Amino acid sequence: MKIKAMTYAMALIAGLLSGLPAWSQAYPAKPVRIVVPYQAGQGTDVAARLFAEQLTKAMGQQFIVDNKPGAGGNIGTADAARSAPDGYTLLMGTVATQTMNEFLYSSVGYDSDKDFAPIILVGMLPMVISANPSLPASTIPELVAAAKAQPDKLNIALPSTTARIVFELLKARTGAPLFGVPYKGSATAMTEVMGGQVQLTIDTATASRGHVASGKLKALAITTLKSSELLPGVKSVAEQGFPGFEVTAWNAIYAPRGTPKAIVDQLNAELAKILAQPETRQRLMQLGFEPAGGSPEALAAYEKQERAKWGPLIKAAGLKGD
């Protein structure tokens, strides 16, 4: 009877354990997907792949980048929002997907405030206005003069929501009659600008630096308030006669809302360690990516601040993403 009772008890315990959610096991127990809502090769994608590689080494399971571009980042972001909140789907979010798109599109398919659990701000990405080397203009004042001499003849490739914000602000502040051409991602936009089909582009320093260094693109300005060591010798728009002009993109990692706090905290701790490594920081800077960091709570507060900044501006300008 005792043997039967013990056998029953062990079976009962085994049954209860098998019914526990997957996250109660050592995390991660299987590969983790990081959704990137943009094309491969864009700044967000490059950063995500670096962190995926480092997380794979640190946590003993594969972290895999899953590119889901489209609708200014809304398609991939909505996909991540609908995923199970178990720690096995993450999102590499951006200033656009988390704070701008809700004001640009009539429907984005997710609620950036309610559908995600912030994990960590991983970095800042200054934007760069660059051109095909054949374009005579080499500064913003020269670009403005050229555009006014030939209204709507100068085209600018816009591969992201943030690029469009920079474009609209540039037109508003300078009065330059430039023509924006939307693209689904950096790779195609860069190819066409370097090939001469389009004269200019606005993209992150991450996506632009290599092409500028090789001479395939010419950097006219950076969108931080002051010049950045990321692009030595390139003045900011603000320093070229348009004080206060500033648009800085950023990336942050999120999980679907409802992901266990233990997993969020674990990922935050691992990513903080990765960001603190000198070799990681150096690599990020080489990519045109200024390292960040902080707690989930700090990211939530920063996101709220950014939303309050861009919402009124987008509404006042009447910008639409549809």
C-alpha positions in Angstrom: 0.0 0.0 0.0 2.8 2.4 0.8 4.5 1.7 -2.5 1.2 2.3 -4.3 0.7 5.6 -2.4 4.3 6.7 -3.2 3.8 5.8 -6.8 0.6 7.8 -7.0 2.1 10.8 -5.3 5.1 10.8 -7.7 2.8 10.6 -10.6 0.7 13.5 -9.3 3.7 15.7 -8.8 5.0 14.8 -12.3 1.6 15.8 -13.7 1.5 19.1 -11.9 5.1 19.9 -13.0 4.2 19.1 -16.6 1.4 21.6 -16.5 3.5 24.5 -15.4 4.1 27.2 -18.1 7.2 26.9 -20.2 8.8 30.1 -18.6 8.9 28.3 -15.2 11.8 26.2 -16.6 15.3 27.7 -17.0 15.0 30.5 -19.5 15.6 30.4 -22.4 14.9 26.7 -23.0 14.5 27.1 -26.8 15.5 29.6 -29.5 14.2 33.2 -29.1 12.9 35.3 -32.0 13.8 39.0 -32.3 11.3 40.7 -34.7 12.9 43.5 -36.7 10.1 45.4 -38.5 12.4 46.6 -41.2 14.4 45.2 -44.1 17.8 43.5 -43.6 20.6 46.0 -43.8 18.8 48.9 -42.1 20.2 50.4 -38.9 17.7 48.6 -36.7 18.5 45.3 -38.3 22.3 45.7 -38.0 22.0 46.5 -34.3 19.5 43.6 -33.7 21.9 41.1 -35.3 24.8 42.2 -33.0 22.6 41.9 -29.9 21.3 38.5 -31.1 24.8 37.2 -31.5 25.8 38.5 -28.0 22.7 37.1 -26.3 23.2 33.7 -28.0 26.7 33.6 -26.4 25.5 34.8 -23.0 22.4 32.8 -22.6 23.2 29.5 -24.3 20.2 29.5 -26.8 19.9 30.9 -30.2 18.5 34.4 -30.6 17.3 34.7 -34.2 16.5 37.9 -36.1 13.2 37.7 -38.0 12.7 40.6 -40.5 9.1 41.6 -41.1 9.1 44.9 -42.9 6.2 47.0 -44.2 3.9 49.8 -43.4 6.6 51.9 -41.7 7.3 49.2 -39.2 3.7 48.5 -38.3 3.5 44.9 -39.8 6.4 43.5 -37.8 5.5 45.4 -34.6 1.9 44.2 -34.7 3.2 40.6 -35.2 5.3 40.9 -32.1 2.4 42.4 -30.1 0.2 39.4 -31.0 2.9 36.9 -30.0 2.7 34.8 -26.9 4.0 36.7 -23.8 6.5 33.9 -22.9 9.9 35.5 -23.6 10.4 33.7 -26.9 9.4 36.6 -29.1 11.0 40.0 -28.6 10.8 43.2 -30.7 13.6 45.6 -31.7 11.4 48.7 -31.4 12.2 52.2 -32.7 11.3 55.8 -32.1 8.9 55.3 -35.0 7.1 52.1 -34.0 6.8 53.1 -30.4 6.2 56.9 -30.5 5.5 58.2 -34.0 3.4 55.8 -36.0 0.3 56.0 -33.9 0.0 59.6 -34.9 0.9 59.0 -38.6 -1.4 56.1 -39.4 -5.1 55.7 -38.9 -4.5 52.2 -37.7 -1.2 50.5 -36.8 -2.5 47.2 -35.5 -1.1 47.5 -32.0 -1.0 49.9 -29.0 2.6 50.9 -28.4 1.9 51.8 -24.8 -0.4 48.9 -23.8 0.8 46.0 -25.9 4.5 45.9 -24.9 6.7 45.4 -21.9 9.8 47.6 -22.1 13.1 45.9 -21.5 16.0 48.2 -22.3 17.0 51.2 -24.5 20.0 49.9 -26.4 21.1 52.9 -28.4 20.7 56.2 -30.2 21.0 56.5 -34.0 21.7 59.9 -35.4 20.2 60.4 -38.8 22.3 61.5 -41.8 21.4 63.5 -44.9 23.6 62.2 -47.7 23.8 62.4 -51.4 25.2 60.8 -54.5 28.7 62.2 -54.9 27.7 63.7 -58.3 25.4 66.2 -56.6 27.1 69.6 -56.6 25.7 70.5 -53.2 27.9 69.6 -50.2 26.2 71.5 -47.4 22.6 72.1 -46.3 22.7 75.8 -47.5 23.9 74.6 -50.9 21.2 71.9 -51.0 18.6 74.5 -50.2 19.8 76.8 -52.9 19.9 74.0 -55.5 16.4 72.9 -54.6 15.0 76.5 -54.9 16.8 76.8 -58.3 15.0 73.6 -59.5 11.8 73.2 -57.5 10.8 69.5 -56.8 13.6 68.2 -59.1 15.7 67.0 -56.2 14.5 63.6 -54.8 15.2 62.3 -51.4 14.8 58.6 -50.6 12.9 58.0 -47.3 13.3 54.4 -46.0 11.7 54.9 -42.6 9.2 57.0 -40.6 12.0 58.8 -38.8 13.5 59.7 -42.2 10.2 61.2 -43.2 10.1 63.3 -40.0 13.6 64.6 -40.7 12.5 65.4 -44.3 9.3 67.2 -43.3 11.2 69.3 -40.7 14.0 70.0 -43.2 11.4 71.4 -45.7 9.6 73.4 -43.0 12.8 74.9 -41.6 14.6 75.6 -44.8 11.8 76.2 -47.3 13.5 73.9 -49.7 11.1 72.4 -52.3 12.5 68.9 -52.1 10.6 65.8 -53.3 10.4 62.8 -50.9 10.3 59.2 -52.3 9.2 56.5 -49.9 11.1 53.2 -49.7 10.4 50.0 -47.7 14.0 49.9 -46.4 17.5 51.1 -46.5 19.0 48.5 -48.9 16.9 49.5 -51.9 17.1 53.2 -51.1 20.9 53.2 -50.8 21.3 51.2 -54.0 19.3 53.6 -56.0 21.0 56.7 -54.5 24.4 55.3 -55.1 23.3 54.3 -58.6 22.1 57.9 -59.4 18.4 57.1 -59.8 17.7 59.3 -56.7 19.9 62.1 -55.7 19.7 62.0 -51.8 18.7 59.9 -48.9 18.0 60.3 -45.2 19.0 57.3 -43.0 20.7 56.4 -39.8 24.4 56.8 -39.3 24.5 53.0 -39.0 23.2 52.5 -42.5 25.1 55.5 -44.0 28.6 55.5 -42.5 30.1 52.7 -44.5 29.0 54.1 -47.8 30.2 57.6 -46.8 33.6 56.2 -45.8 33.9 54.3 -49.2 33.0 57.5 -51.1 29.8 56.0 -52.5 27.8 58.6 -50.6 28.5 62.2 -49.6 27.3 63.3 -46.1 25.8 66.7 -46.1 24.7 66.9 -42.4 23.9 64.9 -39.3 20.7 65.5 -37.4 22.0 65.8 -33.8 22.3 69.3 -32.3 26.1 69.2 -32.6 28.6 67.3 -34.7 29.2 63.7 -33.7 32.3 61.6 -33.5 30.3 59.1 -35.5 30.9 61.2 -38.6 34.0 63.4 -38.0 34.0 66.5 -40.1 30.3 66.5 -40.8 28.4 69.4 -39.4 24.9 69.1 -38.0 21.9 70.8 -39.6 21.7 73.0 -36.6 25.3 74.1 -37.0 24.7 75.0 -40.7 22.3 77.8 -40.0 19.2 76.1 -38.6 19.5 76.3 -34.8 17.5 73.8 -32.7 17.1 71.3 -35.6 17.3 67.9 -34.0 15.9 64.4 -34.7 17.6 61.4 -33.2 16.4 57.9 -33.8 16.7 55.2 -31.1 16.3 51.5 -30.7 14.9 49.6 -27.7 14.1 46.0 -27.0 10.5 45.0 -25.9 8.5 41.9 -25.1 4.8 41.4 -25.5 2.8 42.8 -22.6 2.3 40.0 -20.0 5.8 38.5 -20.3 6.8 37.4 -16.8 8.8 40.2 -15.0 11.5 37.6 -14.1 12.2 37.2 -17.8 12.1 40.9 -18.5 14.5 41.6 -15.6 16.8 38.7 -16.8 17.0 40.1 -20.3 17.6 43.6 -19.0 20.5 42.4 -16.9 22.0 40.4 -19.7 21.7 43.2 -22.2 23.1 45.7 -19.6 26.2 43.5 -19.3 26.6 43.3 -23.1 26.3 47.1 -23.4 28.9 47.5 -20.7 31.5 45.5 -22.5 34.2 47.7 -24.1 34.3 45.6 -27.3 30.6 45.8 -27.7 30.6 49.6 -27.2 33.4 49.9 -29.7 31.6 47.8 -32.2 28.4 49.7 -31.8 30.2 53.0 -32.3 31.8 51.6 -35.5 28.3 50.8 -36.7 27.2 54.4 -36.0 25.2 53.4 -32.9 25.7 55.3 -29.6 25.3 52.8 -26.7 22.5 53.4 -24.2 21.1 51.3 -21.4 18.9 51.7 -18.3 16.0 50.0 -16.6 12.7 48.9 -18.1 11.1 51.7 -16.0 13.5 54.3 -17.5 12.6 53.1 -21.0 8.9 53.4 -20.3 9.4 57.0 -19.0 11.6 57.9 -22.0 9.0 56.5 -24.4 6.3 58.5 -22.8 8.4 61.7 -23.1 9.1 61.0 -26.8 5.5 60.3 -27.5 4.6 63.7 -26.0 7.3 65.4 -28.1 6.4 63.9 -31.6 2.6 63.6 -31.3 1.8 67.3 -31.3 4.5 68.0 -34.0 3.1 65.4 -36.3 -0.5 66.5 -35.8 0.4 70.2 -36.3 2.2 69.4 -39.6 -0.7 67.2 -40.8 1.6 64.3 -41.6 0.0 61.1 -42.7 1.6 57.6 -43.1 -1.3 56.1 -45.0 
